[in-house]
Amino acid sequence: MRQGVLARCIACAALVLLVSAPAVAADMHQGKVVKAGEGKLTMTDTAGKNEHMHDVASNAAVTCEGKTCGLADVKAGDMVTVTTETKDGKTMATKIEAKKAGS
């Protein structure tokens, strides 16, 4: 009987933790780099329109042509796939995959 009560308590505690965890929403989109550096990425959509800027997380995973690189290695004109996550109302780029235009 004690084991049943203990199991229910553990299940309830797990449910409370799951429900109270902060929600993280991820989004991914592609476009063309206008400027990158100093914790920010400015880009357009794939058609070269709708310029917008992302704050880049300090621990963002950045790759150039499939190899690990830094945000400073991402150049204007590169095509990028950007993954953003919104946590506690703040949206940050957490993953940037860059490829040279035409590659």
C-alpha positions as CSV (number, residue, x, y, z in Angstrom):
1,M,0.0,0.0,0.0
2,R,2.8,2.4,0.8
3,Q,4.4,1.8,-2.6
4,G,1.1,2.8,-4.3
5,V,0.9,6.0,-2.3
6,L,4.6,6.8,-3.0
7,A,4.2,6.1,-6.7
8,R,1.2,8.4,-6.9
9,C,3.1,11.2,-5.1
10,I,6.0,10.9,-7.5
11,A,3.6,11.0,-10.5
12,C,1.9,14.1,-9.1
13,A,5.2,15.8,-8.5
14,A,6.4,15.0,-12.0
15,L,3.1,16.4,-13.4
16,V,3.5,19.6,-11.4
17,L,7.0,20.1,-12.6
18,L,6.0,19.5,-16.2
19,V,3.1,22.0,-16.1
20,S,5.0,24.7,-14.3
21,A,8.1,24.5,-16.6
22,P,8.4,27.7,-18.7
23,A,7.1,27.3,-22.2
24,V,9.7,27.5,-25.0
25,A,8.5,28.0,-28.5
26,A,10.8,27.3,-31.4
27,D,10.5,28.7,-34.9
28,M,12.7,28.2,-38.0
29,H,13.0,30.3,-41.2
30,Q,15.3,30.9,-44.1
31,G,16.7,34.1,-45.7
32,K,19.6,36.1,-46.8
33,V,22.1,37.8,-44.5
34,V,22.4,41.6,-44.6
35,K,24.7,41.9,-41.6
36,A,26.0,39.7,-38.7
37,G,28.0,40.3,-35.6
38,E,28.0,41.7,-32.1
39,G,25.2,39.4,-31.0
40,K,22.8,40.4,-33.8
41,L,21.8,39.0,-37.2
42,T,20.1,41.2,-39.8
43,M,18.5,39.3,-42.6
44,T,15.8,39.4,-45.3
45,D,13.5,36.7,-46.5
46,T,14.7,34.4,-49.3
47,A,13.4,36.9,-51.9
48,G,15.6,39.7,-50.4
49,K,12.6,41.5,-48.9
50,N,11.2,42.1,-45.4
51,E,14.5,43.0,-43.6
52,H,14.4,42.0,-39.9
53,M,16.9,41.6,-37.0
54,H,17.4,38.8,-34.5
55,D,19.3,38.9,-31.2
56,V,21.6,35.9,-31.2
57,A,22.1,33.9,-28.0
58,S,25.6,33.9,-26.7
59,N,25.6,30.1,-26.9
60,A,23.9,29.8,-30.3
61,A,25.1,27.0,-32.5
62,V,26.5,28.6,-35.7
63,T,27.7,26.6,-38.7
64,C,29.1,27.8,-42.0
65,E,28.9,25.3,-44.9
66,G,28.3,22.6,-42.2
67,K,31.3,23.4,-40.1
68,T,31.3,25.1,-36.7
69,C,32.0,28.8,-37.0
70,G,31.3,32.0,-35.2
71,L,28.7,34.7,-35.9
72,A,31.5,37.0,-37.3
73,D,32.1,34.3,-40.0
74,V,28.6,34.7,-41.3
75,K,28.8,37.2,-44.2
76,A,26.4,39.5,-46.1
77,G,24.8,37.5,-48.9
78,D,25.0,34.1,-47.2
79,M,21.8,32.1,-47.1
80,V,20.8,31.1,-43.6
81,T,18.4,28.9,-41.8
82,V,17.7,30.5,-38.4
83,T,16.1,28.7,-35.4
84,T,14.7,31.1,-32.8
85,E,13.3,30.3,-29.4
86,T,11.0,32.4,-27.3
87,K,11.4,32.0,-23.6
88,D,9.8,34.3,-21.0
89,G,8.7,36.7,-23.8
90,K,12.2,37.1,-25.3
91,T,13.0,35.7,-28.7
92,M,16.6,34.8,-29.5
93,A,18.3,33.0,-32.4
94,T,19.7,29.8,-31.0
95,K,20.9,28.1,-34.2
96,I,22.2,29.6,-37.4
97,E,23.2,27.5,-40.4
98,A,24.9,29.6,-43.1
99,K,25.8,28.7,-46.7
100,K,27.4,30.8,-49.3
101,A,25.0,32.1,-51.9
102,G,24.7,29.6,-54.8
103,S,26.1,26.7,-52.9
